[in-house]
Amino acid sequence: MPEPLTLRFHKSLYDGEAVRKAAVRFGALGTVQVADGGGDWLVTAVPLRESIRERLGDELGNHALFESILARKGMST
Amino acid sequence: MTENQLTTELAERRVRFQVDESVYDLDVIMGSAYLFLDRCYVFLDRVGDRRVQVVLRTRGAASEEELGALAGQFANELLNQALRKQIGEANGRLREYIMARALFSADGPSTIDRLLAELDAEEMASDDLDIPVPWEKPPGA
C-alpha cells in the first residue's frame, strides 16, 4: 500500500473551502482527508498507486492555491 | 527577498525563495502565483511575520539556470503586479474625481437648475390667458 502523503497549507494563504474543494476533486486518485491543524490545513492523501504519489501532491497543491486565489477575489468555482 | 536581490535555494526541479509582504502585499504575491500555475507547481508558505515562502517546482527536469530564470521571472511578475495594482488604485481615484466633478460641478448651474430656468422661460413666453397689463400698452393707445 502506498505511503500517505501529508501536505500543509497555511491558513493565512489558503482558504479552507478551497483546500476542501481540491481534496474532493482529487479524491478519485486516492483517499484524501483534510484536517484542521491549528495554523494550517493538513491534507493527508493515500494515492491509489505509488507512481502517482508525487504528482497527486503537486496537482492538489496547485488546485488548492488556484481555488484560494479565486476565493480571495470573490470568484469561487 | 533581501539585500535588493532574489535569494534562491535550488534543488532538483525546485526553486525556493522568500517574499517580504511589506514590499509586495499578498494580493500581488497571489496575482503572480496565479500566472505561474500553468507553468509549474506553486506552493506558498508563511515562514515568518509578513514573509511568504514561494516554492516553484517544474513539471519536468530543469537545469539550475532554468530554475534561476523561473525565480527571476516570478520576481519580475511581482513588480509587474505591484505596478498594475498601483495604477489601478490611482486610476480609481481619478475616476472618482471625474465622476464627482461631473455630478457636482461648481462651474455652472446644475442640470436641475437649467431645466427650471427653461420652464420659467417657456411660461414667460406663452401667456395663454392674454391678460392686458397697462405697462405693456403702447404710448398714446
Backbone of each chain as ProteinMPNN parsed JSONL, in Angstrom:
{"seq_chain_A": "MPEPLTLRFHKSLYDGEAVRKAAVRFGALGTVQVADGGGDWLVTAVPLRESIRERLGDELGNHALFESILARKGMST", "coords_chain_A": {"N_chain_A": [[0.851, -1.205, 0.0], [0.577, 2.226, -0.85], [2.57, 4.833, 0.639], [1.269, 7.284, 2.935], [0.721, 10.719, 2.082], [1.521, 13.881, 3.253], [0.311, 17.122, 3.265], [0.741, 20.588, 3.909], [-1.02, 23.476, 4.428], [-0.873, 26.83, 4.903], [-3.103, 28.739, 6.871], [-3.355, 31.483, 6.511], [-2.834, 31.854, 3.91], [-4.078, 29.956, 2.353], [-7.406, 29.176, 1.585], [-9.881, 27.568, 3.529], [-12.172, 26.293, 2.448], [-11.397, 26.169, -0.172], [-9.238, 24.397, -0.059], [-10.591, 22.122, 0.727], [-12.219, 21.742, -1.51], [-10.273, 21.104, -3.404], [-9.362, 18.728, -2.327], [-11.619, 17.108, -2.611], [-11.822, 17.067, -5.372], [-9.534, 15.637, -6.116], [-10.005, 13.303, -4.949], [-10.651, 11.026, -6.337], [-8.317, 9.887, -7.028], [-7.222, 8.724, -4.883], [-7.266, 8.272, -1.283], [-8.259, 11.056, 0.309], [-7.916, 13.35, 2.882], [-8.906, 16.125, 4.878], [-7.764, 18.095, 7.529], [-8.021, 20.184, 10.435], [-5.287, 21.819, 11.392], [-4.565, 23.674, 13.366], [-2.773, 26.361, 12.793], [-2.567, 25.676, 10.198], [-4.017, 24.027, 7.307], [-4.29, 20.65, 7.151], [-3.574, 18.187, 4.898], [-4.042, 14.889, 4.186], [-3.106, 12.368, 2.102], [-3.61, 9.31, 0.528], [-2.369, 7.794, -2.112], [-3.777, 5.998, -4.926], [-1.957, 4.507, -6.365], [1.553, 4.089, -5.966], [3.068, 5.287, -7.898], [1.812, 7.629, -8.628], [2.023, 9.277, -6.527], [3.721, 11.575, -5.994], [2.898, 13.331, -7.999], [0.214, 13.617, -7.391], [0.309, 15.083, -4.993], [1.517, 17.468, -5.925], [-0.316, 18.408, -7.896], [-2.638, 18.639, -6.401], [-1.869, 20.602, -4.606], [-1.487, 22.798, -6.338], [-4.102, 23.115, -7.23], [-5.44, 23.732, -4.87], [-4.291, 26.195, -4.319], [-5.088, 27.659, -6.565], [-7.906, 27.685, -6.215], [-7.964, 29.054, -3.811], [-6.994, 31.565, -4.513], [-9.009, 32.408, -6.233], [-11.086, 32.498, -4.375], [-10.208, 34.589, -2.744], [-10.597, 36.671, -4.464], [-13.258, 36.685, -4.563], [-14.437, 34.982, -6.38], [-15.446, 32.236, -6.543], [-15.299, 28.799, -7.7]], "CA_chain_A": [[0.0, 0.0, 0.0], [1.422, 3.436, -0.916], [2.739, 5.632, 1.857], [0.463, 8.513, 2.898], [1.384, 11.975, 1.751], [0.926, 14.947, 4.064], [0.537, 18.48, 2.756], [0.391, 21.588, 4.912], [-1.372, 24.747, 3.777], [-1.05, 27.843, 5.944], [-4.453, 29.314, 6.789], [-3.323, 32.883, 6.068], [-2.605, 31.855, 2.463], [-5.005, 29.029, 1.686], [-8.778, 29.19, 2.067], [-10.292, 26.223, 3.95], [-13.111, 25.72, 1.479], [-10.606, 25.91, -1.375], [-8.472, 23.165, 0.186], [-11.567, 21.012, 0.723], [-12.61, 21.515, -2.915], [-9.155, 20.409, -4.056], [-9.351, 17.363, -1.792], [-12.739, 16.382, -3.243], [-11.508, 16.908, -6.797], [-8.509, 14.604, -6.311], [-10.415, 12.12, -4.184], [-10.732, 9.868, -7.232], [-6.964, 9.321, -7.203], [-6.78, 8.141, -3.624], [-8.047, 8.698, -0.125], [-7.765, 12.391, 0.672], [-8.618, 13.889, 4.047], [-8.478, 17.458, 5.314], [-7.932, 18.29, 8.973], [-7.629, 21.49, 10.942], [-4.05, 21.649, 12.146], [-4.233, 24.921, 14.054], [-2.469, 27.427, 11.837], [-2.526, 25.099, 8.842], [-4.919, 22.951, 6.879], [-3.462, 19.463, 6.908], [-4.18, 17.264, 3.935], [-3.386, 13.573, 4.141], [-3.573, 11.662, 0.905], [-3.016, 7.987, 0.225], [-2.671, 7.606, -3.543], [-4.155, 4.647, -5.343], [-0.705, 3.833, -6.757], [2.758, 4.812, -5.537], [3.598, 6.025, -9.054], [1.175, 8.948, -8.78], [2.12, 9.925, -5.212], [4.309, 12.915, -6.102], [2.033, 14.123, -8.889], [-1.02, 13.911, -6.657], [0.612, 16.191, -4.077], [1.782, 18.687, -6.713], [-1.545, 18.877, -8.543], [-3.574, 19.04, -5.351], [-1.363, 21.889, -4.111], [-1.804, 23.837, -7.331], [-5.545, 23.327, -7.26], [-5.807, 24.425, -3.623], [-3.865, 27.598, -4.465], [-5.975, 28.247, -7.569], [-9.212, 27.94, -5.583], [-7.766, 30.075, -2.765], [-6.862, 32.87, -5.183], [-10.364, 32.768, -6.672], [-11.863, 32.85, -3.18], [-9.756, 35.937, -2.335], [-11.184, 37.634, -5.4], [-14.712, 36.516, -4.519], [-14.837, 34.3, -7.613], [-15.321, 30.802, -6.302], [-15.792, 27.962, -8.814]], "C_chain_A": [[0.882, 1.249, 0.0], [1.442, 4.196, 0.406], [1.843, 6.874, 1.797], [1.323, 9.755, 2.68], [0.723, 13.065, 2.59], [1.319, 16.301, 3.494], [0.041, 19.467, 3.807], [0.135, 22.913, 4.198], [-1.664, 25.791, 4.855], [-2.382, 28.563, 5.757], [-4.465, 30.768, 6.319], [-3.171, 32.979, 4.552], [-3.621, 31.007, 1.702], [-6.367, 29.065, 2.38], [-9.223, 27.753, 2.384], [-11.208, 25.54, 2.95], [-12.386, 25.345, 0.19], [-9.819, 24.6, -1.228], [-9.411, 21.957, 0.146], [-12.019, 20.69, -0.711], [-11.531, 20.73, -3.662], [-9.115, 18.952, -3.612], [-10.443, 16.523, -2.452], [-12.394, 16.071, -4.7], [-10.515, 15.77, -7.031], [-8.813, 13.328, -5.526], [-10.488, 10.866, -5.032], [-9.377, 9.177, -7.383], [-6.412, 8.723, -5.92], [-7.697, 8.572, -2.499], [-7.462, 10.019, 0.353], [-8.6, 12.925, 1.825], [-8.046, 15.24, 4.425], [-8.744, 17.578, 6.807], [-7.464, 19.686, 9.35], [-6.398, 21.296, 11.83], [-3.624, 22.919, 12.866], [-4.013, 26.041, 13.062], [-2.482, 26.966, 10.394], [-3.734, 24.204, 8.593], [-4.015, 21.776, 6.559], [-4.211, 18.519, 5.971], [-3.363, 15.976, 3.93], [-3.977, 12.81, 2.961], [-2.845, 10.328, 0.766], [-3.356, 7.704, -1.239], [-3.037, 6.163, -3.862], [-2.924, 3.837, -5.724], [0.478, 4.688, -6.337], [3.272, 5.713, -6.662], [2.988, 7.42, -9.199], [1.297, 9.794, -7.496], [2.588, 11.386, -5.324], [3.401, 13.844, -6.9], [0.752, 14.531, -8.184], [-0.809, 15.1, -5.712], [0.787, 17.51, -4.813], [0.485, 19.273, -7.279], [-2.563, 19.362, -7.503], [-3.17, 20.409, -4.779], [-1.696, 23.033, -5.053], [-3.298, 24.16, -7.323], [-6.015, 24.075, -6.012], [-5.437, 25.901, -3.71], [-4.778, 28.326, -5.459], [-7.327, 28.62, -6.95], [-9.093, 29.026, -4.509], [-7.674, 31.464, -3.376], [-8.236, 33.335, -5.664], [-11.209, 33.212, -5.484], [-11.487, 34.252, -2.688], [-10.391, 37.004, -3.199], [-12.707, 37.542, -5.418], [-15.258, 35.854, -5.756], [-14.689, 32.794, -7.443], [-15.887, 29.991, -7.468], [-17.033, 27.189, -8.38]], "O_chain_A": [[1.837, 1.325, 0.772], [0.476, 4.197, 1.17], [1.672, 7.457, 0.727], [2.494, 9.805, 3.057], [-0.504, 13.16, 2.629], [2.495, 16.587, 3.271], [-0.945, 19.217, 4.5], [0.984, 23.402, 3.452], [-2.608, 25.637, 5.63], [-2.747, 28.946, 4.645], [-5.471, 31.238, 5.787], [-3.355, 34.05, 3.972], [-3.973, 31.305, 0.561], [-6.457, 28.994, 3.606], [-8.972, 26.835, 1.603], [-11.042, 24.36, 2.641], [-12.709, 24.348, -0.455], [-9.748, 23.8, -2.162], [-9.069, 20.907, -0.397], [-12.181, 19.525, -1.076], [-11.824, 19.823, -4.441], [-8.866, 18.053, -4.416], [-10.216, 15.366, -2.808], [-12.637, 14.969, -5.192], [-10.626, 15.029, -8.008], [-7.996, 12.41, -5.45], [-10.397, 9.756, -4.507], [-9.301, 8.026, -7.813], [-5.268, 8.27, -5.878], [-8.758, 9.155, -2.723], [-6.3, 10.082, 0.754], [-9.829, 12.951, 1.76], [-6.843, 15.471, 4.304], [-9.814, 17.208, 7.29], [-6.626, 20.286, 8.676], [-6.478, 20.678, 12.892], [-2.43, 23.203, 12.961], [-4.973, 26.61, 12.544], [-2.415, 27.781, 9.474], [-4.374, 23.703, 9.517], [-3.075, 21.906, 5.774], [-5.343, 18.117, 6.241], [-2.154, 15.987, 3.699], [-5.191, 12.638, 2.851], [-1.621, 10.251, 0.875], [-4.506, 7.407, -1.563], [-2.651, 5.235, -3.151], [-2.845, 2.64, -5.448], [0.384, 5.915, -6.359], [3.843, 6.773, -6.405], [3.585, 8.295, -9.826], [0.738, 10.888, -7.407], [1.939, 12.302, -4.82], [3.172, 14.992, -6.52], [0.264, 15.648, -8.356], [-1.641, 16.004, -5.642], [0.272, 18.543, -4.384], [0.223, 20.47, -7.158], [-3.253, 20.361, -7.707], [-4.02, 21.257, -4.507], [-2.132, 24.101, -4.623], [-3.7, 25.321, -7.4], [-6.883, 24.944, -6.091], [-6.179, 26.76, -3.233], [-5.186, 29.463, -5.223], [-7.823, 29.731, -7.14], [-10.012, 29.823, -4.321], [-8.208, 32.428, -2.827], [-8.586, 34.507, -5.524], [-11.958, 34.186, -5.575], [-12.356, 35.013, -2.264], [-10.687, 38.104, -2.733], [-13.368, 38.236, -6.191], [-16.394, 36.11, -6.156], [-13.89, 32.161, -8.133], [-16.823, 30.422, -8.141], [-17.596, 26.431, -9.17]]}, "seq_chain_B": "MTENQLTTELAERRVRFQVDESVYDLDVIMGSAYLFLDRCYVFLDRVGDRRVQVVLRTRGAASEEELGALAGQFANELLNQALRKQIGEANGRLREYIMARALFSADGPSTIDRLLAELDAEEMASDDLDIPVPWEKPPGA", "coords_chain_B": {"N_chain_B": [[12.793, 38.166, -0.118], [15.929, 39.698, 0.057], [18.404, 42.247, 0.671], [18.157, 43.652, -1.75], [18.113, 41.797, -3.808], [17.178, 38.68, -5.337], [17.132, 35.94, -3.332], [17.759, 32.689, -3.736], [17.038, 29.188, -3.279], [18.11, 26.262, -4.609], [16.952, 23.1, -5.726], [16.432, 19.714, -6.853], [14.441, 20.108, -9.611], [13.254, 22.237, -8.348], [12.798, 25.495, -7.001], [13.317, 27.815, -4.439], [12.285, 30.645, -2.61], [11.992, 33.686, -0.658], [9.442, 36.129, -0.047], [8.965, 39.452, 0.874], [6.32, 40.726, 2.588], [5.96, 43.347, 3.256], [6.968, 44.701, 1.202], [5.892, 43.61, -1.182], [2.537, 43.198, -1.334], [0.065, 40.749, -0.2], [-1.922, 40.335, -2.163], [-0.556, 40.958, -4.477], [1.435, 38.997, -4.477], [-0.169, 36.723, -4.678], [-1.409, 37.23, -7.125], [0.759, 37.04, -8.853], [1.519, 34.396, -8.415], [-0.698, 33.095, -9.433], [-0.387, 33.423, -12.189], [1.64, 31.677, -12.694], [0.701, 29.159, -12.34], [0.02, 27.497, -14.492], [2.425, 26.911, -15.548], [4.138, 25.729, -13.763], [4.377, 23.935, -10.597], [3.104, 25.518, -7.776], [3.804, 26.449, -4.544], [2.889, 27.982, -1.559], [4.002, 29.306, 1.528], [3.872, 30.387, 4.916], [6.516, 31.837, 6.472], [7.273, 33.484, 8.433], [6.587, 36.544, 10.223], [4.913, 38.498, 8.049], [6.348, 37.389, 5.938], [6.538, 35.458, 3.104], [7.016, 32.278, 1.817], [7.928, 31.099, -1.325], [7.597, 28.342, -3.372], [8.607, 26.982, -6.303], [8.013, 24.432, -8.499], [9.123, 22.563, -11.093], [7.445, 20.969, -13.898], [8.745, 19.126, -15.371], [12.138, 17.876, -15.905], [14.693, 20.203, -15.0], [17.295, 22.558, -15.497], [19.8, 24.153, -13.391], [20.097, 26.753, -14.25], [17.702, 27.192, -15.593], [15.921, 26.983, -13.482], [16.729, 29.125, -11.928], [16.122, 31.179, -13.678], [13.368, 30.927, -13.784], [12.643, 31.691, -11.19], [13.518, 34.314, -11.316], [11.784, 35.326, -13.249], [9.43, 35.165, -11.846], [9.93, 37.04, -9.866], [10.068, 39.344, -11.437], [7.423, 39.39, -12.269], [6.168, 39.926, -9.871], [6.859, 42.591, -9.519], [5.618, 43.685, -11.741], [2.905, 43.093, -11.189], [2.598, 44.595, -8.861], [2.904, 47.163, -9.838], [0.737, 47.313, -11.602], [-1.334, 47.158, -9.769], [-0.932, 49.505, -8.352], [-1.345, 51.423, -10.368], [-3.983, 50.835, -10.973], [-5.232, 51.573, -8.582], [-4.615, 54.298, -8.541], [-5.894, 55.167, -10.883], [-8.454, 54.561, -10.131], [-8.966, 56.469, -8.165], [-8.816, 58.727, -9.757], [-10.968, 58.286, -11.479], [-13.06, 58.476, -9.649], [-12.819, 61.158, -8.962], [-13.365, 62.456, -11.403], [-16.015, 61.679, -11.811], [-17.178, 62.868, -9.582], [-16.764, 65.559, -10.172], [-18.314, 65.769, -12.471], [-20.874, 65.284, -11.499], [-21.258, 67.128, -9.439], [-20.617, 69.689, -10.375], [-19.123, 72.875, -10.044], [-18.911, 74.845, -11.81], [-21.051, 75.929, -13.24], [-24.667, 76.286, -13.579], [-26.583, 73.589, -12.191], [-27.957, 70.646, -13.769], [-30.617, 70.417, -13.031], [-31.197, 73.043, -12.233], [-30.878, 74.313, -14.692], [-32.971, 73.187, -16.214], [-35.196, 74.085, -14.774], [-34.954, 76.807, -15.237], [-35.377, 76.862, -17.988], [-38.061, 76.045, -18.094], [-39.249, 78.177, -16.734], [-38.702, 80.216, -18.571], [-40.188, 79.391, -20.79], [-42.793, 79.576, -19.777], [-42.979, 82.289, -19.33], [-42.836, 83.197, -21.947], [-45.155, 82.266, -23.229], [-48.153, 83.361, -22.564], [-51.042, 82.179, -21.989], [-53.474, 83.181, -21.063], [-53.583, 85.809, -21.77], [-53.764, 88.341, -20.482], [-54.318, 91.782, -20.309], [-51.878, 94.16, -19.503], [-51.186, 97.289, -18.078], [-48.634, 98.421, -18.314], [-47.69, 97.423, -20.64], [-48.988, 98.597, -22.691], [-48.876, 100.468, -25.715], [-47.509, 103.78, -25.894], [-49.911, 106.415, -26.014], [-51.992, 104.839, -26.939]], "CA_chain_B": [[13.88, 38.804, -0.845], [16.711, 40.571, 0.927], [19.57, 42.902, 0.092], [17.853, 44.103, -3.111], [18.213, 40.756, -4.825], [16.431, 37.468, -5.057], [17.961, 34.875, -2.772], [17.045, 31.446, -4.036], [17.622, 27.889, -2.941], [17.784, 25.346, -5.698], [17.006, 21.653, -5.51], [16.002, 19.059, -8.084], [13.156, 20.581, -10.151], [12.588, 23.122, -7.397], [13.487, 26.702, -6.562], [12.598, 28.345, -3.278], [12.715, 31.977, -2.186], [11.029, 34.346, 0.22], [8.967, 37.451, -0.462], [8.631, 40.288, 2.023], [4.986, 41.302, 2.373], [5.979, 44.808, 3.422], [7.361, 45.224, -0.123], [4.849, 43.143, -2.116], [1.457, 42.694, -0.485], [-0.377, 39.389, -0.509], [-2.642, 40.314, -3.442], [0.471, 40.964, -5.528], [2.066, 37.662, -4.464], [-1.173, 35.777, -5.19], [-1.582, 37.524, -8.554], [1.924, 36.484, -9.558], [1.437, 32.929, -8.309], [-1.775, 32.667, -10.343], [0.131, 33.384, -13.56], [2.619, 30.593, -12.829], [0.072, 27.856, -12.078], [0.005, 26.633, -15.68], [3.808, 26.639, -15.969], [4.817, 24.878, -12.78], [3.624, 23.763, -9.353], [3.414, 26.648, -6.9], [3.431, 26.255, -3.142], [3.17, 29.141, -0.715], [4.003, 29.015, 2.962], [4.253, 31.536, 5.738], [7.721, 31.45, 7.213], [7.526, 34.495, 9.443], [5.649, 37.656, 10.183], [4.979, 39.207, 6.762], [7.273, 36.74, 4.998], [5.913, 34.32, 2.419], [7.959, 31.468, 1.034], [7.385, 30.613, -2.598], [8.314, 27.191, -3.923], [8.209, 26.676, -7.681], [8.507, 23.096, -8.851], [8.853, 22.382, -12.524], [6.718, 19.741, -14.234], [9.734, 18.181, -15.882], [13.509, 18.16, -15.493], [15.107, 21.59, -15.257], [18.67, 22.841, -15.072], [19.9, 25.22, -12.387], [19.865, 28.024, -14.957], [16.259, 27.304, -15.852], [15.249, 27.235, -12.201], [17.062, 30.508, -11.565], [15.356, 32.054, -14.575], [11.955, 30.843, -13.358], [12.527, 32.544, -9.993], [13.666, 35.698, -11.788], [10.53, 35.711, -13.913], [8.426, 35.365, -10.797], [10.27, 38.332, -9.242], [9.628, 40.381, -12.386], [5.958, 39.427, -12.243], [5.796, 40.622, -8.628], [6.995, 44.025, -9.8], [4.565, 43.998, -12.715], [1.614, 43.075, -10.49], [2.587, 45.726, -7.917], [2.696, 48.368, -10.649], [-0.656, 47.264, -12.078], [-2.197, 47.463, -8.618], [-0.739, 50.93, -8.057], [-2.007, 52.178, -11.441], [-5.418, 50.61, -10.789], [-5.683, 52.401, -7.456], [-4.506, 55.712, -8.947], [-6.975, 55.396, -11.843], [-9.699, 54.509, -9.373], [-9.14, 57.782, -7.535], [-9.059, 59.678, -10.843], [-12.349, 58.052, -11.921], [-13.95, 59.035, -8.621], [-12.712, 62.611, -9.054], [-14.071, 62.891, -12.617], [-17.444, 61.482, -11.532], [-17.608, 63.892, -8.623], [-16.797, 66.837, -10.895], [-19.445, 65.749, -13.403], [-22.139, 65.323, -10.763], [-21.38, 68.295, -8.57], [-19.794, 70.737, -10.961], [-19.355, 74.21, -9.485], [-18.636, 75.808, -12.882], [-22.262, 76.473, -13.834], [-25.861, 75.767, -12.924], [-26.754, 72.147, -12.324], [-28.945, 70.249, -14.768], [-31.947, 70.747, -12.495], [-31.359, 74.499, -12.318], [-31.043, 74.693, -16.106], [-34.319, 72.785, -16.634], [-36.143, 75.007, -14.134], [-34.834, 78.081, -15.941], [-36.04, 76.692, -19.29], [-39.502, 76.038, -17.844], [-39.632, 79.561, -16.434], [-38.641, 80.986, -19.813], [-41.335, 78.989, -21.62], [-44.002, 80.136, -19.173], [-42.97, 83.738, -19.561], [-43.026, 83.461, -23.384], [-46.527, 81.984, -23.686], [-49.176, 83.663, -21.569], [-52.287, 81.763, -22.633], [-54.633, 83.985, -20.608], [-53.503, 87.071, -22.512], [-54.29, 89.404, -19.624], [-53.628, 93.034, -20.632], [-51.259, 94.879, -18.38], [-51.04, 98.679, -18.521], [-47.263, 98.813, -18.657], [-47.34, 96.922, -21.978], [-49.706, 99.376, -23.721], [-48.015, 101.442, -26.375], [-47.854, 105.148, -25.514], [-50.93, 107.07, -26.831], [-53.014, 103.909, -27.419]], "C_chain_B": [[14.64, 39.751, 0.079], [17.84, 41.194, 0.119], [19.382, 43.235, -1.387], [18.06, 43.035, -4.182], [17.481, 39.5, -4.367], [17.395, 36.397, -4.538], [17.214, 33.562, -2.943], [17.805, 30.236, -3.511], [17.171, 26.916, -4.017], [17.863, 23.898, -5.232], [16.518, 21.035, -6.805], [14.591, 19.511, -8.462], [12.494, 21.631, -9.263], [13.451, 24.329, -7.069], [12.636, 27.335, -5.461], [13.158, 29.711, -2.923], [11.625, 32.602, -1.325], [10.672, 35.726, -0.328], [8.527, 38.213, 0.787], [7.297, 40.988, 1.741], [4.941, 42.813, 2.609], [6.419, 45.482, 2.114], [6.279, 44.873, -1.154], [3.709, 42.56, -1.288], [0.899, 41.374, -1.025], [-1.142, 39.295, -1.829], [-1.662, 40.251, -4.617], [1.131, 39.582, -5.623], [1.109, 36.63, -5.075], [-1.372, 35.976, -6.703], [-0.441, 36.947, -9.379], [1.864, 34.959, -9.566], [0.414, 32.38, -9.309], [-1.248, 32.492, -11.772], [1.15, 32.266, -13.784], [1.993, 29.204, -12.678], [0.081, 26.929, -13.289], [1.416, 26.269, -16.145], [4.523, 25.671, -15.039], [3.908, 24.685, -11.565], [4.077, 24.862, -8.393], [2.921, 26.337, -5.492], [3.805, 27.509, -2.363], [3.159, 28.692, 0.741], [4.386, 30.275, 3.718], [5.422, 31.108, 6.611], [8.095, 32.489, 8.271], [6.501, 35.592, 9.317], [5.906, 38.459, 8.91], [6.062, 38.658, 5.827], [6.605, 35.49, 4.431], [6.986, 33.581, 1.631], [7.251, 30.957, -0.217], [8.25, 29.435, -3.048], [7.747, 26.938, -5.314], [8.834, 25.338, -8.046], [8.132, 22.835, -10.301], [8.154, 21.044, -12.778], [7.662, 18.663, -14.778], [11.125, 18.557, -15.387], [13.883, 19.599, -15.846], [16.526, 21.786, -14.749], [18.658, 23.943, -14.015], [19.619, 26.579, -13.017], [18.377, 28.252, -15.192], [15.49, 27.61, -14.566], [15.499, 28.678, -11.738], [16.26, 31.501, -12.399], [13.884, 32.08, -14.177], [11.72, 31.747, -12.141], [12.618, 34.022, -10.382], [12.411, 36.203, -12.46], [9.425, 35.953, -12.891], [8.661, 36.724, -10.123], [9.844, 39.495, -10.137], [8.108, 40.526, -12.366], [5.452, 40.107, -10.974], [5.801, 42.132, -8.864], [5.875, 44.486, -10.736], [3.191, 44.091, -12.036], [1.495, 44.259, -9.525], [2.29, 47.023, -8.667], [1.252, 48.445, -11.142], [-1.618, 47.645, -10.957], [-2.151, 48.958, -8.312], [-1.478, 51.796, -9.092], [-3.528, 52.052, -11.304], [-5.973, 51.485, -9.683], [-5.671, 53.877, -7.835], [-5.632, 56.054, -9.917], [-8.325, 55.398, -11.155], [-9.996, 55.857, -8.741], [-9.473, 58.838, -8.589], [-10.505, 59.561, -11.345], [-13.342, 58.666, -10.939], [-13.971, 60.562, -8.725], [-13.514, 63.136, -10.255], [-15.582, 62.773, -12.418], [-17.968, 62.572, -10.612], [-17.73, 65.244, -9.307], [-18.02, 66.905, -11.812], [-20.773, 65.921, -12.665], [-22.327, 66.615, -9.985], [-20.519, 69.45, -9.088], [-20.153, 72.101, -10.38], [-19.177, 75.277, -10.556], [-19.898, 76.435, -13.467], [-23.462, 75.892, -13.136], [-25.99, 74.268, -13.136], [-27.822, 71.869, -13.381], [-30.35, 70.643, -14.308], [-32.197, 72.25, -12.609], [-31.61, 74.942, -13.758], [-32.461, 74.362, -16.593], [-35.369, 73.714, -16.037], [-36.14, 76.353, -14.855], [-35.527, 78.015, -17.292], [-37.555, 76.716, -19.136], [-40.007, 77.449, -17.556], [-39.692, 80.391, -17.699], [-39.821, 80.674, -20.709], [-42.615, 79.606, -21.09], [-44.098, 81.632, -19.426], [-43.306, 84.046, -21.02], [-44.466, 83.247, -23.817], [-47.518, 82.203, -22.546], [-50.529, 83.383, -22.201], [-53.484, 82.629, -22.253], [-54.676, 85.357, -21.275], [-54.116, 88.241, -21.716], [-53.55, 90.703, -19.952], [-53.071, 93.705, -19.376], [-50.912, 96.286, -18.864], [-49.616, 99.033, -18.946], [-46.804, 98.289, -20.013], [-48.05, 97.702, -23.086], [-48.746, 100.35, -24.383], [-48.427, 102.864, -25.975], [-48.852, 105.759, -26.491], [-52.026, 106.15, -27.312], [-54.318, 104.094, -26.648]], "O_chain_B": [[14.023, 40.526, 0.81], [18.182, 40.729, -0.969], [20.315, 43.12, -2.181], [18.171, 43.368, -5.362], [17.211, 39.299, -3.182], [18.342, 36.007, -5.22], [16.153, 33.362, -2.352], [19.023, 30.259, -3.328], [15.978, 26.78, -4.288], [18.735, 23.529, -4.445], [16.221, 21.753, -7.76], [13.651, 19.308, -7.694], [11.3, 21.892, -9.405], [14.662, 24.216, -6.883], [11.409, 27.382, -5.546], [14.373, 29.911, -2.936], [10.494, 32.117, -1.269], [11.48, 36.391, -0.977], [7.812, 37.684, 1.638], [7.17, 41.744, 0.777], [3.988, 43.477, 2.204], [6.258, 46.691, 1.949], [5.815, 45.736, -1.9], [3.886, 41.544, -0.616], [1.213, 40.947, -2.136], [-1.031, 38.296, -2.539], [-1.913, 39.577, -5.616], [1.355, 39.068, -6.719], [1.511, 35.784, -5.873], [-1.489, 35.009, -7.456], [-0.656, 36.427, -10.474], [2.124, 34.317, -10.584], [0.631, 31.347, -9.942], [-1.611, 31.545, -12.47], [1.484, 31.944, -14.924], [2.669, 28.193, -12.865], [0.143, 25.709, -13.134], [1.587, 25.426, -17.025], [5.388, 24.901, -15.456], [2.799, 25.217, -11.521], [5.272, 25.102, -8.221], [1.754, 26.001, -5.29], [4.913, 28.028, -2.499], [2.396, 27.807, 1.126], [5.13, 31.118, 3.217], [5.332, 30.152, 7.382], [9.13, 32.366, 8.926], [5.655, 35.577, 8.423], [6.983, 39.026, 8.724], [6.62, 39.399, 5.018], [6.172, 34.599, 5.162], [7.757, 34.18, 0.882], [6.129, 30.455, -0.161], [9.476, 29.531, -3.096], [6.548, 26.708, -5.475], [10.043, 25.147, -7.912], [6.96, 22.885, -10.674], [8.259, 20.112, -11.981], [7.406, 17.465, -14.658], [11.273, 19.448, -14.551], [13.443, 20.137, -16.862], [16.909, 21.25, -13.709], [17.632, 24.581, -13.778], [18.989, 27.444, -12.408], [17.864, 29.357, -15.013], [14.538, 28.391, -14.565], [14.602, 29.351, -11.23], [15.785, 32.52, -11.898], [13.235, 33.125, -14.228], [10.727, 32.471, -12.074], [11.894, 34.865, -9.851], [12.012, 37.353, -12.277], [8.59, 36.841, -13.06], [7.715, 37.462, -9.847], [9.326, 40.503, -9.657], [7.575, 41.633, -12.437], [4.426, 40.786, -10.998], [4.881, 42.847, -8.466], [5.271, 45.54, -10.536], [2.424, 45.025, -12.271], [0.424, 44.852, -9.389], [1.529, 47.868, -8.197], [0.626, 49.505, -11.105], [-2.593, 48.364, -11.176], [-3.175, 49.59, -8.051], [-2.147, 52.768, -8.741], [-4.264, 53.021, -11.49], [-7.047, 52.069, -9.82], [-6.593, 54.62, -7.498], [-6.258, 57.108, -9.796], [-9.23, 56.139, -11.538], [-11.131, 56.333, -8.773], [-10.295, 59.725, -8.359], [-11.177, 60.561, -11.6], [-14.328, 59.288, -11.334], [-15.026, 61.181, -8.59], [-14.242, 64.123, -10.146], [-16.337, 63.663, -12.811], [-19.047, 63.126, -10.824], [-18.677, 65.99, -9.059], [-18.675, 67.941, -11.924], [-21.677, 66.609, -13.14], [-23.44, 67.132, -9.889], [-19.794, 70.094, -8.33], [-21.328, 72.441, -10.24], [-19.277, 76.47, -10.27], [-19.778, 77.441, -14.166], [-23.32, 75.097, -12.206], [-25.548, 73.742, -14.158], [-28.51, 72.788, -13.826], [-31.161, 71.137, -15.091], [-33.272, 72.679, -13.028], [-32.434, 75.819, -14.019], [-33.079, 75.159, -17.298], [-36.325, 74.089, -16.715], [-37.191, 76.962, -15.057], [-36.183, 78.97, -17.708], [-38.257, 77.327, -19.942], [-41.049, 77.865, -18.061], [-40.618, 81.18, -17.888], [-40.398, 81.573, -21.32], [-43.433, 80.104, -21.862], [-45.174, 82.163, -19.702], [-43.98, 85.035, -21.306], [-44.959, 83.968, -24.685], [-47.695, 81.344, -21.683], [-51.099, 84.245, -22.869], [-54.41, 82.787, -23.049], [-55.733, 85.986, -21.324], [-54.898, 89.025, -22.254], [-52.321, 90.751, -19.892], [-53.731, 93.789, -18.34], [-50.389, 96.442, -19.967], [-49.42, 99.856, -19.841], [-45.722, 98.624, -20.495], [-47.766, 97.509, -24.268], [-47.916, 100.976, -23.724], [-49.611, 103.107, -25.74], [-48.661, 105.633, -27.7], [-52.922, 106.599, -28.026], [-55.296, 103.396, -26.913]]}, "name": "protein", "num_of_chains": 2, "seq": "MPEPLTLRFHKSLYDGEAVRKAAVRFGALGTVQVADGGGDWLVTAVPLRESIRERLGDELGNHALFESILARKGMSTMTENQLTTELAERRVRFQVDESVYDLDVIMGSAYLFLDRCYVFLDRVGDRRVQVVLRTRGAASEEELGALAGQFANELLNQALRKQIGEANGRLREYIMARALFSADGPSTIDRLLAELDAEEMASDDLDIPVPWEKPPGA"}
